[in-house]
Amino acid sequence: MSRRHSLFVPVALALALLLAACSTPGTRVVLLPQEGGAPSAVVVRAKAGAEVVVSQPYQRATAAAGAGSAPKLDQADPAKVHAENRSLFEMLPPRPQRYTLYFDAGGTVLTAESQTVLEEVLAAALARSGGDMVITGHTDTVGSGAANDALSAQRAQQVRQMLAERQFPAARIEAAGRGERDLAVPTADEVDEPRNRRVTIEVR
């Protein structure tokens, strides 16, 4: 294997891998931690086919050039990884920001407090060059499933429209409804729960 020194930065929730040059020709793979501590893993395979699974934050697999044995596993020092690859870490995009807006019962009118939060969402989105947003609408369990599917979609579209009217490009906003699925507060059917009448917004 030839020397390689590059940083793979996949989409949110995907694996983040740091490949750094070894002291001898070969490949070294360090698994970076996921946001929020979510588990992740990657298979590292040597040229001859032997492989290991890297599954712990800052765990490292090292494969020497032309080696037929499985890559060697050990634990990298986080501070050293960051210090030796500072410029690559600086290239990472900022982490997504998440917000929740709430609605008055039965419709698409935001609560007064959420009207204020909407302005925070807009400011955060405009501060990111080329940033976009994903808006997901939700309802409580009052009403039929079909009606709540439609209402959650209307809530998501309403917030999308409000952001577009404030000069955020509509083409960079994805909006969808989830009805009464994914309740923030699990309840029985026909329960008026204000914390479930919401949209979640991911600014990325």
N, C-alpha and C positions, 0 to 999 in steps of 0.2 A: 504494500500500500504506500502511496505517496503521502507526504506531509499535508495536512489540511488544517486550516484555522478559520473557522467560520461559525456564525451563530444562526441557527434556524429559529425563526419567530413565527410559528403558525398562528391560526386564528384563536380566539378566546376558547378556553377549555381544552385546547389541544396540547400535546406534549411540547415542552420547551426544552430543547437540547442544545448543549454547548459542546462543540468539537474543538479541541485545542491540540496543538502540535506536541508530540512527545519529545523527550530528550533524545530519543533515537527515532529514525523514520518509522512511522506507523500512525495509528489513529487512537485518539483518546476521546471517550464520550462521557460527559458529566450530565446527570439528570438534574435539571433545575426544579425547584419546588413549584407546585401549582398554587394559584391564588386561592386563598381560603383553606389551604392544606388538603385539597382533594387528592386522592391517590392517583398515581399514574405509573406507567412502566413502559419500557422499550426493550426490544430484543436487539442485541449487538452480535453480529455474525462475522467470524473471521473468514478470510479468503477461502480456506479449505472447507468451510461449512460448519465448524464448531461454533457454538453460540452460548451466550449467557443472557440472563434477564436482569436489567437494571431497574430497580423498583423503589429505591429510597432516595429522598432528597440529597443531592450532592454525592450520591454513590457514583463511582467512576469505573468504567471498563476500559482497559488498555490492551490493544492488539498490536503486536509488533509486525512489521512489514514481512509478508511471506510466511507468517507463523501458521502452522497447521493445528495448533492446540487452541482451546477456547480462550477468549480474552480474559485477562486477569481482572478480578474485582477488588476494589478497595474503596475507602471513603476519602473524598477530597475535603480540604479545608475551605469552608465557604468564603472566609475573608480573603484567602489567597486567590481563589477563583475570581472573585470580583476585582481584586487589585490587578491581577495579570491580564484581565480582559475588560478593563474599564471602558474603553471606547465602544466595545460591542454592547455592553449593558446600557450605555447612554443612547444607543440607537433604538432600544426597545420602545414601542409605543406606550403611552400612559395607560394605566389600567382602566377598564370600564368603570363608570360611575353609575350607581343605581338609585332610583328615586321611586316613591310611591305617592300617587295622588288619589284622593278619596272623593266620593260623590254623594250627593243627597239621594234619598231613597227613590227608586223607581225611574230615574231618568239619567240625563247626561250633564247635569249641572254640578260643577266642582264645588266642594266646600270652600268657605272663605280662606281657610288656612292653606288649602291646596292651590288656590289661585296664586298665593305668594310663592309657594314652592315651584310652581310652573315657571316663574321668572328665573329662579335659580337653575332650573333645568336648561332653559334657553341660554343663560350666560355660560354654563359649563359646556354646552354643545358648540357655541360660537367660538369658544376659546381653543377648540381643537381644530387644527387645520385639516380640512377634508373629513371631519368627523361625521358620524351618522347616528341614528337612534332607532331602537326597536321598542315599540309600544305594544303592550299586551293588556287587553281589557278583561275584567273579571266582574262577577256579580255575586250577590248572596244567593240563598236557596229559595227565596220567595218567587213563585211563578213557575211555569213549565220550563223544561230544559231547552226547548226550541226558542221560547221567548227570551230566555237568558242568554242563549248563544247570540241572538240578534242584538240584544241590549249591550252585551260586552263588546261586540264589534262596533256598535255606534259610539260607545264611550272611547274606544281606541281611536276611531276616526275623528271624533270631536276634538280630542287633544292634538291629534296630528294637524287638524285644520287650524287650531289656535296657535300652534307653533309656526305653521306656514305663514299665517297672517302677521306674525312677528318677525318675518324675514328670514326664517330658517328654510333652506331649500326643501321643498316637499319631496323631491325625488330621493332625498337621503333619509327619509323617514319610512320605516316599515311598521304597519299597524295591523293587528289581528285580535280577534276575540277568543276567549277560552270559556265563556259562559260561567257556570257554577263549578267547573272543574278547578282543581288546584286551589282550594279554599285556603286563605291565610289562617282562618280560624275554623277548624272543622265543626260543623253543626248538623243537626237533623234537618230534614226537609221543611220548607216554609218558615225558616228562622230569619228574621230581620237582623243581620249582623253588619254594622257599619264598616268594620274593618275588612269585610269581603267585597264591599262595593268600591272597586279601585281599578286603577291602571298602574302597571309597573313600567318603568322607563329605564332602558339601559342606554347610556350615552357612551359611545366608543369611538 
